[in-house]
Amino acid sequence: MSKDSNFPAYDDDPGLAAEADDSLDGLAQDAATPAGSGAGGDAVQVSGAGAAGEEHLQLETPALSDVLVAVEELWPESLAEDWDRVGLVVGRPEAEVDRIMFAVDPTLEVIDEALEWGAKLLVTHHPLLLKGVNSVAATSGKGRAIHRLIEGGCALLTVHTNGDSAVGGVSDVLADAIGLNEVRPLMPARHGLVEEGIGRVGLLPEAEKLGDLAARIFLQLPAVAGGVRVAGNKDALVRKVAVCGGAGDSLFDAVRASDADVYVTADLRHHPASEARELRADGKPQLIDLSHFASEWLWLPAAAEALGTVLSDQGFEAELAVSQLNTDPWDFILTPNN
């Protein structure tokens, strides 16, 4: 996928892993694929909340405050980490919201995409204002983002680590995509259900070669310049898998405690990854390192669908869509074979 095109939709085809494994060198993705950083394809509409099977009901357009109630039901702010900044960033609670777009990052291009589609609410996984600011003048990227949102009549809402921890959140979706069973949190939430927490760990239906697992994951992700990196013997059999969408090298203690054969996450740094491999003579956990963006993008369609369902249950109707822009920051890589 280039940054200028829609993400591919891969079917659950058992032949995909074998096809990709014809050359495991393909895991180091063609660096020339993402070219440029312009607008991507049209946003893909997930659904209109209540559109299917609800024709007999007169559903109302929700106010932003109504959407916030539904969001809190799905991704409670109490699940957010102490350092995080989640919730409403821009918007009037009384404003009507008939179109909602989901995205990983609140970049200027994503905001333009949302406004062009007519979104009245942009829900992003990553915060726009994680750290304090003294000015939102349109002389900085963040200032321009806020001005565009307000001037375009579009609210901005952040669902970050609360979306990571919640049931059906980022790591749950990643675990489902991999096909894990008996899934439980890697780091249970301090204020939540037993099923909630950061990361997940579970079992594959049967042992699988590390290379085959990595190839299968690769084919389910949006295409990005960095591809998928793997540390370990490609023929090693793995079954117990720990996952964490987004940056996950702070969870190595929990991964070791879970006795996972392999850890699937993103943004692994040199020293934590090297030390994690050397702490045990058997090399566990072996590592599959994904793009931060790609590992979290998988959650967006599921999140949009879940919000549409809750809104419908509450008597509201809104169109929901997922951004098709690739906001991974890297454009190309150089490898020995490329």
C-alpha positions as CSV (number, residue, x, y, z in Angstrom):
1,M,0.0,0.0,0.0
2,S,1.3,3.4,-0.8
3,K,0.5,6.4,1.4
4,D,-1.6,7.6,-1.5
5,S,-3.9,4.6,-1.7
6,N,-6.6,2.8,0.3
7,F,-5.4,0.1,2.7
8,P,-5.8,-3.5,1.3
9,A,-8.5,-5.7,2.8
10,Y,-7.0,-9.1,3.4
11,D,-9.4,-12.1,3.8
12,D,-8.8,-14.8,6.3
13,D,-7.2,-17.1,3.8
14,P,-5.1,-19.9,5.3
15,G,-2.9,-19.9,2.2
16,L,-1.7,-16.3,2.8
17,A,0.9,-17.3,5.4
18,A,2.3,-20.0,3.2
19,E,2.4,-17.6,0.2
20,A,4.2,-14.9,2.2
21,D,6.6,-17.5,3.6
22,D,7.8,-18.3,0.1
23,S,10.4,-15.6,0.9
24,L,10.7,-14.6,4.4
25,D,13.0,-11.8,3.2
26,G,9.7,-10.2,2.1
27,L,9.0,-9.4,5.7
28,A,11.5,-6.6,5.2
29,Q,8.9,-4.8,3.0
30,D,9.7,-3.1,-0.3
31,A,11.0,0.3,0.8
32,A,9.7,1.9,-2.4
33,T,6.1,1.1,-1.7
34,P,5.0,4.2,0.4
35,A,5.8,7.2,-1.7
36,G,4.8,10.7,-0.7
37,S,2.5,11.7,2.1
38,G,-0.4,13.2,0.4
39,A,-4.1,12.6,0.9
40,G,-5.1,8.9,0.7
41,G,-8.2,7.3,-0.8
42,D,-11.7,8.2,0.3
43,A,-12.6,7.4,3.8
44,V,-14.3,4.0,4.2
45,Q,-17.7,4.2,5.8
46,V,-18.2,1.5,8.4
47,S,-22.0,2.0,8.9
48,G,-24.8,4.3,9.8
49,A,-25.6,3.6,13.4
50,G,-28.9,1.8,13.4
51,A,-29.0,1.6,9.6
52,A,-29.3,-2.2,9.5
53,G,-32.5,-3.8,10.9
54,E,-33.7,-0.6,12.5
55,E,-35.8,0.8,9.7
56,H,-39.0,0.7,11.9
57,L,-37.4,3.0,14.5
58,Q,-37.2,6.7,14.3
59,L,-33.6,7.3,15.3
60,E,-32.3,10.8,16.2
61,T,-29.1,12.5,15.4
62,P,-27.0,12.5,18.6
63,A,-25.5,15.6,20.2
64,L,-21.8,15.4,21.0
65,S,-22.7,14.9,24.7
66,D,-24.7,11.8,23.7
67,V,-21.7,10.4,21.8
68,L,-19.5,11.1,24.9
69,V,-21.9,8.9,27.0
70,A,-21.6,6.1,24.5
71,V,-17.8,6.4,24.3
72,E,-17.6,6.3,28.1
73,E,-19.6,3.1,28.1
74,L,-17.1,1.5,25.6
75,W,-13.8,3.0,26.7
76,P,-14.1,4.5,30.3
77,E,-11.7,7.3,31.0
78,S,-11.0,5.6,34.4
79,L,-9.0,3.0,32.4
80,A,-6.5,5.6,31.0
81,E,-3.0,5.6,32.4
82,D,-2.2,8.4,34.8
83,W,0.2,10.1,32.4
84,D,-2.3,10.0,29.5
85,R,-4.7,12.8,28.3
86,V,-7.9,11.4,26.9
87,G,-11.4,12.8,26.3
88,L,-12.8,15.8,24.5
89,V,-10.2,18.2,23.1
90,V,-12.3,20.4,20.9
91,G,-16.1,20.7,20.6
92,R,-19.4,22.0,22.0
93,P,-21.3,19.3,23.9
94,E,-24.7,20.5,22.5
95,A,-23.5,20.3,18.8
96,E,-25.2,17.7,16.6
97,V,-22.9,14.9,15.3
98,D,-24.2,13.2,12.3
99,R,-20.8,12.0,10.9
100,I,-18.0,10.5,13.0
101,M,-14.5,9.5,11.7
102,F,-11.9,7.3,13.4
103,A,-8.2,7.7,12.9
104,V,-4.9,6.8,14.6
105,D,-3.4,10.3,14.6
106,P,-4.8,13.8,14.6
107,T,-2.5,15.0,11.8
108,L,-3.4,18.0,9.6
109,E,-4.0,15.7,6.7
110,V,-6.3,13.5,8.7
111,I,-8.2,16.6,9.9
112,D,-8.5,17.8,6.3
113,E,-9.8,14.3,5.3
114,A,-12.4,14.4,8.1
115,L,-13.6,17.9,7.1
116,E,-13.8,17.0,3.4
117,W,-16.0,14.0,4.4
118,G,-18.2,16.2,6.5
119,A,-17.3,14.8,9.9
120,K,-18.6,16.5,12.9
121,L,-16.4,14.5,15.3
122,L,-13.0,13.0,14.8
123,V,-12.0,10.3,17.2
124,T,-8.3,9.6,17.3
125,H,-6.3,7.1,19.2
126,H,-3.3,9.4,19.8
127,P,-3.7,12.6,21.7
128,L,-3.1,16.0,20.0
129,L,-2.2,17.7,23.3
130,L,-0.4,15.1,25.4
131,K,1.8,17.8,26.9
132,G,0.8,21.2,28.1
133,V,0.9,24.1,25.7
134,N,1.0,27.9,26.3
135,S,-0.5,28.9,22.9
136,V,-2.7,27.4,20.2
137,A,-1.9,30.1,17.7
138,A,-2.0,28.9,14.1
139,T,1.8,29.3,13.9
140,S,2.4,25.7,15.0
141,G,1.2,22.4,13.8
142,K,-1.0,21.8,16.9
143,G,-2.3,25.3,16.7
144,R,-3.2,24.9,13.0
145,A,-4.9,21.6,13.8
146,I,-7.1,23.2,16.5
147,H,-8.0,26.2,14.2
148,R,-9.0,23.9,11.4
149,L,-11.2,21.8,13.6
150,I,-13.0,24.7,15.2
151,E,-13.3,26.6,11.9
152,G,-14.6,23.4,10.2
153,G,-17.1,22.7,13.0
154,C,-15.5,19.3,13.9
155,A,-15.0,18.1,17.4
156,L,-11.9,16.1,18.4
157,L,-12.0,13.2,20.9
158,T,-9.0,11.2,22.2
159,V,-9.4,7.5,23.1
160,H,-5.9,6.4,23.9
161,T,-4.8,4.1,26.8
162,N,-8.5,3.7,27.8
163,G,-9.0,2.2,24.3
164,D,-5.9,0.0,24.9
165,S,-7.2,-1.4,28.2
166,A,-10.9,-1.8,27.5
167,V,-12.6,-5.1,26.4
168,G,-12.5,-5.1,22.6
169,G,-9.7,-2.5,22.6
170,V,-6.5,-2.3,20.6
171,S,-4.7,-5.4,22.0
172,D,-7.9,-7.5,22.0
173,V,-8.3,-6.7,18.3
174,L,-4.7,-7.6,17.6
175,A,-5.1,-10.9,19.6
176,D,-8.2,-11.7,17.6
177,A,-6.5,-11.0,14.3
178,I,-3.7,-13.4,15.3
179,G,-6.3,-16.0,16.4
180,L,-5.5,-16.3,20.1
181,N,-7.6,-18.3,22.5
182,E,-7.8,-18.1,26.3
183,V,-6.9,-14.5,26.2
184,R,-6.2,-12.5,29.3
185,P,-4.7,-9.1,30.1
186,L,-0.9,-8.9,30.2
187,M,-1.1,-6.1,32.8
188,P,-4.5,-6.1,34.5
189,A,-6.2,-2.7,35.0
190,R,-6.0,-1.2,38.4
191,H,-9.6,0.2,38.1
192,G,-11.5,-2.2,35.9
193,L,-12.9,-5.6,35.1
194,V,-10.7,-8.7,35.2
195,E,-10.7,-8.7,31.4
196,E,-9.4,-5.2,31.1
197,G,-5.8,-4.0,31.1
198,I,-2.8,-3.2,28.9
199,G,-1.7,-5.9,26.5
200,R,-3.0,-9.4,26.1
201,V,-1.6,-13.0,26.3
202,G,-3.2,-16.1,24.8
203,L,-2.7,-19.3,23.0
204,L,-2.6,-20.2,19.3
205,P,-4.9,-23.1,18.4
206,E,-1.7,-25.1,17.7
207,A,2.0,-24.5,17.7
208,E,3.2,-22.5,14.7
209,K,6.6,-21.6,13.2
210,L,7.7,-18.1,14.2
211,G,8.3,-17.2,10.5
212,D,4.8,-18.4,9.5
213,L,3.2,-16.4,12.4
214,A,5.2,-13.3,11.4
215,A,4.2,-13.6,7.8
216,R,0.5,-14.1,8.7
217,I,0.5,-11.0,10.9
218,F,2.3,-9.0,8.1
219,L,-0.5,-9.8,5.7
220,Q,-3.2,-8.5,8.0
221,L,-1.6,-5.1,8.6
222,P,-1.7,-1.9,6.6
223,A,1.4,-1.7,4.4
224,V,4.1,0.6,5.8
225,A,7.7,1.3,4.9
226,G,9.2,-0.5,7.9
227,G,7.3,-3.8,7.4
228,V,7.7,-6.3,10.2
229,R,10.9,-7.1,12.1
230,V,11.5,-10.5,13.7
231,A,14.0,-11.6,16.3
232,G,14.4,-15.4,16.6
233,N,14.7,-18.6,14.7
234,K,12.1,-18.5,11.9
235,D,11.6,-22.3,12.3
236,A,11.1,-22.2,16.1
237,L,7.7,-23.4,17.2
238,V,5.6,-20.9,19.2
239,R,2.2,-21.2,20.8
240,K,1.9,-18.8,23.7
241,V,1.7,-15.2,22.4
242,A,1.8,-11.9,24.2
243,V,0.6,-8.8,22.3
244,C,0.6,-5.1,22.9
245,G,-0.6,-2.7,20.2
246,G,1.6,0.4,20.1
247,A,4.9,0.8,21.9
248,G,5.3,-2.2,24.2
249,D,8.9,-2.5,25.4
250,S,7.9,-1.2,28.9
251,L,6.0,-4.5,29.4
252,F,8.9,-6.9,29.2
253,D,8.7,-7.9,32.8
254,A,5.0,-8.9,32.4
255,V,5.8,-10.7,29.2
256,R,8.5,-12.8,30.9
257,A,6.1,-13.5,33.8
258,S,3.6,-14.8,31.4
259,D,6.1,-17.2,29.9
260,A,5.1,-16.2,26.4
261,D,7.0,-17.9,23.5
262,V,6.8,-14.7,21.4
263,Y,5.9,-11.1,22.0
264,V,4.1,-9.1,19.3
265,T,4.3,-5.3,19.7
266,A,5.7,-2.1,18.2
267,D,8.5,0.4,18.6
268,L,10.9,-2.0,20.2
269,R,14.2,-0.3,21.0
270,H,17.6,-1.8,20.6
271,H,18.7,-2.3,24.3
272,P,15.4,-3.5,25.8
273,A,14.9,-6.0,22.9
274,S,18.5,-7.2,23.1
275,E,18.3,-7.6,26.9
276,A,15.0,-9.4,26.7
277,R,16.4,-12.0,24.4
278,E,19.5,-12.6,26.5
279,L,17.9,-12.9,29.9
280,R,16.9,-16.5,29.1
281,A,19.0,-19.3,27.6
282,D,16.1,-20.5,25.5
283,G,15.7,-17.1,23.8
284,K,12.2,-16.5,25.0
285,P,10.4,-14.4,24.2
286,Q,11.1,-14.2,20.6
287,L,10.0,-10.9,19.1
288,I,7.8,-9.6,16.3
289,D,8.1,-5.9,16.0
290,L,5.4,-4.0,14.1
291,S,4.8,-0.5,13.0
292,H,3.2,1.5,15.8
293,F,0.6,2.9,13.4
294,A,-0.2,-0.4,11.8
295,S,-0.5,-2.3,15.1
296,E,-3.2,0.2,16.2
297,W,-5.0,0.8,12.9
298,L,-6.6,-2.6,13.1
299,W,-8.7,-1.4,16.0
300,L,-10.3,1.5,14.1
301,P,-13.0,-0.5,12.1
302,A,-13.9,-2.5,15.2
303,A,-14.1,0.7,17.3
304,A,-16.3,2.5,14.8
305,E,-18.6,-0.5,14.6
306,A,-18.9,-0.8,18.4
307,L,-19.7,2.9,18.7
308,G,-22.4,2.6,16.0
309,T,-24.0,-0.3,17.9
310,V,-24.1,1.6,21.2
311,L,-25.5,4.7,19.6
312,S,-28.2,2.7,17.9
313,D,-29.1,1.0,21.2
314,Q,-29.5,4.4,22.7
315,G,-31.8,5.6,19.9
316,F,-29.3,7.5,17.8
317,E,-28.1,7.4,14.3
318,A,-24.8,8.7,12.8
319,E,-22.6,7.8,9.9
320,L,-19.2,6.3,10.9
321,A,-16.1,6.0,8.8
322,V,-12.4,5.1,9.2
323,S,-9.6,7.3,7.9
324,Q,-7.7,5.7,5.0
325,L,-4.6,7.9,5.4
326,N,-1.3,6.2,6.3
327,T,0.1,8.3,9.2
328,D,3.1,6.1,9.8
329,P,5.9,8.7,9.8
330,W,8.4,6.7,7.6
331,D,8.4,6.9,3.8
332,F,11.1,4.4,2.8
333,I,13.8,2.2,4.2
334,L,17.1,0.8,2.8
335,T,18.0,-2.9,3.3
336,P,20.9,-5.1,2.1
337,N,18.6,-6.5,-0.7
338,N,17.1,-3.1,-1.6
